[in-house]
Amino acid sequence: MRRLILLVIALFLAACSVETLREQSVAEWEASDSPVTVETFREVSQAIGDEARAQCLRTSKGQNCDFRILVDLNPKAPANAFQTLDDKKQPVIIFTRSMIQSAQNADELAFVMGHEAAHHVLSHIARQSENASASAAKFGDLARLRGGSDAEIEEAQKLGAKVGVQAYVQTFELEADQLGTIITYNAGYNPLVGAKYFDRIPDPADKFLSTHPPNAQRVQIVQETARKLGLTQ
């Protein structure tokens, strides 16, 4: 069941392209068609990586705080950025080339990267695993009490894991927006400018069981957090 739960979590938190990832480190990445974008992305990666590491070290309970930031070289991958862990539990943030190219300025790149880094600082993968495990166990127990077969119990556990993840996934996104705003600001970028990225992406508000909150709600929490930092524009 552990493997099943991890697969469910990966579906929600990684949300990566169906194409095979072909990553490259920011330092090694070269794109002759957009040298300015490459240099800007490297600068943003350094600043956000340093600040995210500092935030992580202040709040960490033994987790790895050394972020690796990679570029997915797949030209067909849609605009996307996500945070995951490698086999050594090191935090990894991956941007597709389309995501980098879709940003209109360094502040947008910084905000998206700060948001992804915040997921790790807030231990969202571990917390989702706990939620999924607890919910899967409950659903499995209920199926077992009803006299379900092994196959029916397994299906109940699958459903329970999904429910456990879905119950908190939007809350985790808002938490990452809040901390991501702080990380972006402390790294020297303007999160209010960065959050304008929401103006150009589809609003998930009308999607059933969406993994992301409405854009307006996300912008609101960015604005509220920025005001507390003394930033109004």
C-alpha positions as CSV (number, residue, x, y, z in Angstrom):
1,M,0.0,0.0,0.0
2,R,3.0,2.3,0.6
3,R,3.9,2.3,-3.1
4,L,0.3,2.9,-4.0
5,I,0.1,6.0,-1.7
6,L,3.3,7.4,-3.1
7,L,1.9,7.1,-6.6
8,V,-1.2,9.0,-5.6
9,I,0.8,11.8,-4.0
10,A,3.0,12.1,-7.1
11,L,-0.1,12.6,-9.1
12,F,-1.2,15.6,-7.1
13,L,2.1,17.3,-6.0
14,A,4.4,16.6,-9.0
15,A,1.8,17.1,-11.7
16,C,4.5,16.6,-14.3
17,S,4.2,16.1,-18.0
18,V,3.3,12.8,-19.4
19,E,6.5,13.0,-21.5
20,T,9.7,11.6,-20.1
21,L,11.7,14.1,-18.2
22,R,15.1,15.1,-19.5
23,E,16.5,17.4,-16.9
24,Q,19.6,19.5,-16.8
25,S,21.1,21.7,-14.1
26,V,20.6,25.4,-14.4
27,A,24.4,25.9,-14.6
28,E,24.7,23.6,-17.6
29,W,21.5,24.7,-19.4
30,E,22.1,26.6,-22.6
31,A,19.5,27.9,-25.0
32,S,21.0,29.8,-27.8
33,D,17.6,31.2,-28.9
34,S,17.1,33.1,-25.6
35,P,20.4,33.9,-23.8
36,V,18.8,36.7,-21.8
37,T,16.2,34.3,-20.4
38,V,18.9,31.8,-19.5
39,E,20.9,34.4,-17.6
40,T,17.8,35.7,-15.8
41,F,16.7,32.2,-14.8
42,R,20.2,31.4,-13.4
43,E,20.2,34.6,-11.3
44,V,16.7,33.9,-10.0
45,S,17.6,30.3,-9.2
46,Q,20.6,31.4,-7.2
47,A,18.7,34.0,-5.2
48,I,15.6,31.9,-4.5
49,G,17.7,28.8,-3.8
50,D,19.7,30.7,-1.2
51,E,16.7,32.2,0.5
52,A,14.7,29.0,0.4
53,R,17.6,27.2,2.0
54,A,17.8,29.8,4.7
55,Q,14.1,29.5,5.4
56,C,14.3,25.7,5.4
57,L,17.2,25.7,7.9
58,R,15.3,27.9,10.2
59,T,12.3,25.7,10.3
60,S,13.6,22.3,9.3
61,K,13.3,19.2,11.5
62,G,16.2,17.3,10.0
63,Q,15.1,17.5,6.3
64,N,17.5,18.2,3.5
65,C,17.6,21.9,2.7
66,D,20.0,21.9,-0.3
67,F,17.8,22.6,-3.3
68,R,18.6,21.5,-6.8
69,I,16.9,23.5,-9.6
70,L,16.7,21.7,-12.9
71,V,15.3,22.5,-16.4
72,D,13.2,19.9,-18.2
73,L,14.7,19.9,-21.8
74,N,11.7,18.3,-23.4
75,P,10.4,20.9,-25.9
76,K,6.9,19.3,-25.9
77,A,6.4,19.6,-22.2
78,P,3.7,22.2,-21.3
79,A,4.4,25.2,-19.0
80,N,4.8,23.6,-15.6
81,A,7.0,23.8,-12.5
82,F,7.0,21.3,-9.6
83,Q,8.8,20.3,-6.5
84,T,9.8,16.7,-5.7
85,L,12.4,14.7,-3.8
86,D,15.2,12.6,-5.3
87,D,16.2,9.1,-4.0
88,K,18.4,10.8,-1.4
89,K,15.5,13.0,-0.1
90,Q,17.1,16.1,-1.6
91,P,14.6,18.7,-2.7
92,V,14.4,19.2,-6.5
93,I,12.5,22.0,-8.3
94,I,12.0,21.4,-12.0
95,F,10.9,24.0,-14.6
96,T,9.9,23.1,-18.1
97,R,11.4,25.3,-20.9
98,S,7.8,26.4,-21.7
99,M,7.3,27.5,-18.2
100,I,10.5,29.6,-18.2
101,Q,9.6,31.2,-21.6
102,S,6.0,32.0,-20.5
103,A,7.2,34.2,-17.6
104,Q,7.3,37.9,-18.6
105,N,9.9,39.0,-16.1
106,A,12.2,37.8,-13.3
107,D,9.6,38.5,-10.6
108,E,7.3,35.9,-12.1
109,L,10.0,33.4,-12.3
110,A,11.0,34.1,-8.7
111,F,7.4,33.9,-7.4
112,V,6.8,30.5,-9.1
113,M,10.1,29.2,-7.8
114,G,9.5,30.5,-4.4
115,H,6.1,28.8,-4.3
116,E,7.6,25.5,-5.3
117,A,10.4,25.8,-2.7
118,A,7.8,26.6,-0.1
119,H,6.2,23.2,-0.6
120,H,9.4,21.5,0.6
121,V,10.0,24.0,3.5
122,L,6.5,23.2,4.7
123,S,7.0,19.4,4.4
124,H,4.0,19.0,2.1
125,I,5.1,15.8,0.5
126,A,5.5,14.1,4.0
127,R,2.2,15.6,5.2
128,Q,0.4,14.4,2.1
129,S,1.9,10.9,2.7
130,E,0.6,10.9,6.2
131,N,-2.9,12.1,5.1
132,A,-3.1,9.5,2.3
133,S,-1.9,6.7,4.6
134,A,-4.4,7.5,7.3
135,S,-7.3,7.9,4.9
136,A,-6.4,4.7,2.9
137,A,-6.3,2.7,6.2
138,K,-9.8,4.0,7.2
139,F,-11.3,3.2,3.8
140,G,-9.6,-0.2,3.8
141,D,-10.9,-1.0,7.3
142,L,-14.5,-0.1,6.3
143,A,-14.3,-2.3,3.2
144,R,-12.9,-5.2,5.4
145,L,-15.7,-4.8,7.9
146,R,-18.3,-5.0,5.1
147,G,-16.7,-8.4,4.1
148,G,-15.0,-7.0,1.0
149,S,-12.6,-9.2,-1.0
150,D,-8.9,-8.4,-1.2
151,A,-9.5,-6.7,-4.5
152,E,-12.3,-4.6,-3.1
153,I,-10.2,-3.6,0.0
154,E,-7.4,-2.5,-2.3
155,E,-9.7,-0.4,-4.4
156,A,-11.1,1.1,-1.2
157,Q,-7.5,1.9,-0.1
158,K,-6.9,3.6,-3.5
159,L,-10.0,5.7,-3.1
160,G,-9.1,6.5,0.5
161,A,-5.6,7.7,-0.5
162,K,-7.0,10.0,-3.2
163,V,-9.5,11.4,-0.7
164,G,-6.8,12.0,1.9
165,V,-4.7,13.9,-0.6
166,Q,-7.6,15.9,-2.1
167,A,-8.8,17.0,1.3
168,Y,-5.7,19.2,1.9
169,V,-4.2,19.8,-1.4
170,Q,-5.8,23.3,-2.0
171,T,-4.8,24.3,1.6
172,F,-1.2,23.3,0.9
173,E,-1.2,25.4,-2.3
174,L,-2.3,28.5,-0.3
175,E,0.3,27.8,2.3
176,A,2.9,27.6,-0.4
177,D,1.7,30.9,-1.9
178,Q,2.0,32.6,1.5
179,L,5.5,31.4,2.3
180,G,6.5,31.7,-1.4
181,T,5.6,35.4,-1.2
182,I,8.0,35.8,1.8
183,I,10.8,33.8,0.0
184,T,10.3,35.9,-3.2
185,Y,10.4,39.2,-1.3
186,N,13.4,38.3,0.9
187,A,15.3,37.1,-2.3
188,G,15.0,40.6,-3.7
189,Y,12.0,40.2,-6.0
190,N,8.5,41.7,-6.0
191,P,5.8,39.0,-5.3
192,L,3.0,41.3,-6.3
193,V,4.5,41.6,-9.8
194,G,5.2,37.9,-9.8
195,A,1.6,37.0,-8.9
196,K,0.4,38.7,-12.1
197,Y,1.2,35.4,-13.6
198,F,-2.2,34.3,-12.3
199,D,-3.8,36.8,-14.7
200,R,-2.7,34.7,-17.7
201,I,-3.4,31.1,-16.6
202,P,-6.7,29.3,-16.6
203,D,-8.8,29.6,-13.4
204,P,-9.3,26.2,-11.8
205,A,-12.3,27.4,-9.8
206,D,-14.8,25.7,-12.1
207,K,-13.0,22.4,-12.2
208,F,-14.4,19.6,-10.1
209,L,-11.8,18.3,-7.6
210,S,-9.3,20.8,-8.7
211,T,-5.9,20.5,-7.1
212,H,-5.5,24.3,-7.1
213,P,-7.6,27.0,-5.4
214,P,-9.3,29.8,-7.5
215,N,-6.8,32.3,-8.8
216,A,-8.5,35.2,-7.0
217,Q,-8.0,33.4,-3.7
218,R,-4.3,32.9,-4.4
219,V,-3.8,36.5,-5.4
220,Q,-5.6,37.6,-2.2
221,I,-3.2,35.7,0.0
222,V,-0.2,37.0,-1.8
223,Q,-1.5,40.6,-1.4
224,E,-2.3,40.1,2.3
225,T,1.2,38.6,3.0
226,A,2.9,41.4,1.0
227,R,1.1,44.0,3.0
228,K,2.5,42.5,6.2
229,L,5.9,42.8,4.6
230,G,5.3,46.5,3.9
231,L,4.9,45.9,0.2
232,T,1.9,47.5,-1.5
233,Q,2.9,47.7,-5.2
